[in-house]
Structure formats: structure tokens, C-alpha cells
Amino acid sequence: MNTNHKNGPKLKLSTYRKLLERKAEEVRGSMSAQKAAQVVARLDVPSDEGDLSQQHHEEWIFLNRNTLDMKLLREISDALRRMENGTYGVCPECEEPISSKRLDAVPWARFCVTCQEKIADRVAHGEEVDEYQEA
């Protein structure tokens, strides 16, 4: 597909690539800091049920946050791959260019706003969509 659309030559690819790489590094750093904080804060032997409950709650929060961070890293990696394939900035649902305004806000966006809203609506109504459409 041609990436030279209405949004300008090559969609400012080098700018978006830098934003994506910076965000990936930020997320990786955050994940490392969270893991270190969890290890430091962890009690070897919880002194009572309250400590044990708190520890389990903190682990649950860490795992959920880690899951979201991993999903974001996959989305960033997919966006970088789309750059390499020449499909970055093109919505795979309607095959129209994704607006530069959307890409400026969410450089890893896979879908245009209209298609993303349609997918979110389908998810809200219990329709099954593949993992990539949920982004």
C-alpha cells in the first residue's frame, strides 16, 4: 500500500518512529521500576493475614498493570512493523488514511477513529473481535 497519502509525505514517519521508540522505552522502564518496587516492598514472611492480603492485592495490581504494559508494547511493536511494511497510517478496516491528528495523539493507533469506535461498539455489545481489533 502507498503511504504517501493526504496526511503528507510518508506521514512524518521518522517523527512517529521516534515517538514510538521513546514510548516503548518509557513503558519498559516503568515495568522495571514497578518490579523492583514490588520486590523491595515484599515481606519475606507476612506477619498476619492483613499483610498477606495487602501483598496479594499489590501483586494483583502489578500483574494487571504489567498486562496492560505488555499489550501497549505489542501495539507499539506492531506499529513499527507496519512502518517497515509500508502500511503504517492506513486503517486496515476501511483502508483510508488515519488522520495525523490521531497519530499525533496515539502513534500506535491501528484504526481510524470511525473504525475504532465501531469496533469498540461491537465489543460493548458482546461481539467477539480479534485481539488486534480491540486496540
C-alpha positions as CSV (number, residue, x, y, z in Angstrom):
1,M,0.0,0.0,0.0
2,N,1.0,3.5,-0.6
3,T,1.9,5.5,2.5
4,N,2.1,8.8,0.7
5,H,-1.4,10.0,1.5
6,K,-3.3,13.2,2.2
7,N,-1.5,13.3,5.6
8,G,1.7,14.4,3.9
9,P,4.8,12.6,2.5
10,K,5.5,9.4,4.3
11,L,3.3,10.6,7.3
12,K,6.2,12.1,9.1
13,L,7.4,8.5,9.6
14,S,10.7,9.4,11.3
15,T,8.8,11.6,13.9
16,Y,6.3,8.8,14.6
17,R,9.1,6.2,14.7
18,K,10.9,8.3,17.4
19,L,7.7,8.7,19.4
20,L,7.0,5.0,19.3
21,E,10.6,4.0,20.3
22,R,10.6,6.6,23.1
23,K,7.2,5.3,24.4
24,A,8.4,1.7,24.3
25,E,11.5,2.6,26.3
26,E,9.3,4.5,28.8
27,V,7.0,1.5,29.3
28,R,9.9,-0.9,29.6
29,G,11.5,1.4,32.2
30,S,8.2,1.7,34.1
31,M,7.8,-2.1,34.2
32,S,11.3,-2.5,35.5
33,A,10.8,0.2,38.2
34,Q,7.5,-1.5,39.2
35,K,9.1,-4.9,39.5
36,A,11.9,-3.5,41.6
37,A,9.5,-1.7,43.9
38,Q,7.4,-4.8,44.3
39,V,10.5,-6.9,45.2
40,V,11.8,-4.3,47.7
41,A,8.4,-3.9,49.4
42,R,7.7,-7.6,49.6
43,L,7.8,-9.1,53.1
44,D,9.7,-12.4,53.3
45,V,7.1,-13.7,55.7
46,P,3.9,-11.7,56.1
47,S,3.3,-11.2,59.8
48,D,-0.5,-11.6,59.6
49,E,-3.5,-12.0,57.3
50,G,-3.7,-8.3,56.7
51,D,-0.1,-8.2,55.4
52,L,-0.7,-11.3,53.3
53,S,-3.9,-9.7,51.9
54,Q,-2.1,-6.4,51.1
55,Q,0.7,-8.4,49.4
56,H,-1.7,-10.3,47.2
57,H,-3.5,-7.1,46.3
58,E,-0.3,-5.4,45.3
59,E,0.7,-8.4,43.2
60,W,-2.7,-8.4,41.5
61,I,-2.3,-4.6,40.7
62,F,1.2,-5.3,39.4
63,L,0.1,-8.2,37.2
64,N,-2.8,-6.1,35.8
65,R,-0.6,-3.1,35.1
66,N,2.1,-5.4,33.6
67,T,-0.5,-7.0,31.3
68,L,-1.6,-3.5,30.1
69,D,2.0,-2.5,29.6
70,M,2.7,-5.7,27.6
71,K,-0.3,-5.0,25.4
72,L,0.9,-1.5,24.7
73,L,4.4,-2.8,23.9
74,R,2.8,-5.2,21.4
75,E,0.8,-2.4,19.8
76,I,4.0,-0.2,19.5
77,S,5.9,-3.1,18.0
78,D,3.1,-3.8,15.6
79,A,3.1,-0.1,14.6
80,L,6.8,-0.2,13.9
81,R,6.3,-3.4,11.8
82,R,3.6,-1.6,9.8
83,M,6.2,1.2,9.1
84,E,8.5,-1.4,7.8
85,N,5.7,-3.0,5.7
86,G,4.6,0.4,4.3
87,T,1.1,0.1,5.9
88,Y,1.5,2.5,8.8
89,G,-1.1,5.2,8.9
90,V,-3.6,3.3,6.9
91,C,-6.7,1.8,8.6
92,P,-6.9,-1.9,7.8
93,E,-10.7,-1.8,8.3
94,C,-11.7,0.9,5.8
95,E,-8.2,1.3,4.0
96,E,-8.4,5.0,4.5
97,P,-5.5,7.1,5.9
98,I,-5.5,7.6,9.7
99,S,-5.6,11.3,10.4
100,S,-2.3,12.9,11.5
101,K,-4.2,14.3,14.5
102,R,-5.0,10.8,15.7
103,L,-1.4,9.6,15.0
104,D,0.0,12.6,16.9
105,A,-2.1,11.6,19.9
106,V,-1.8,7.8,19.6
107,P,1.1,7.0,17.3
108,W,0.5,3.2,17.7
109,A,-3.1,3.6,16.5
110,R,-4.1,0.8,14.1
111,F,-7.5,2.1,13.2
112,C,-9.0,5.4,12.2
113,V,-11.3,7.0,14.8
114,T,-14.5,6.0,13.0
115,C,-13.5,2.3,12.7
116,Q,-12.1,2.2,16.2
117,E,-15.5,3.5,17.5
118,K,-17.3,0.8,15.5
119,I,-15.0,-1.9,16.9
120,A,-15.5,-0.6,20.5
121,D,-19.3,-0.6,20.0
122,R,-19.1,-4.3,18.8
123,V,-17.0,-5.2,21.9
124,A,-19.5,-3.3,24.1
125,H,-22.3,-5.4,22.6
126,G,-20.6,-8.6,23.3
127,E,-19.4,-9.4,19.8
128,E,-16.1,-11.3,19.5
129,V,-13.4,-9.4,17.8
130,D,-9.8,-10.5,17.3
131,E,-7.1,-9.1,19.7
132,Y,-5.9,-6.7,17.1
133,Q,-9.2,-5.0,16.7
134,E,-9.6,-4.4,20.5
135,A,-6.6,-2.0,20.5
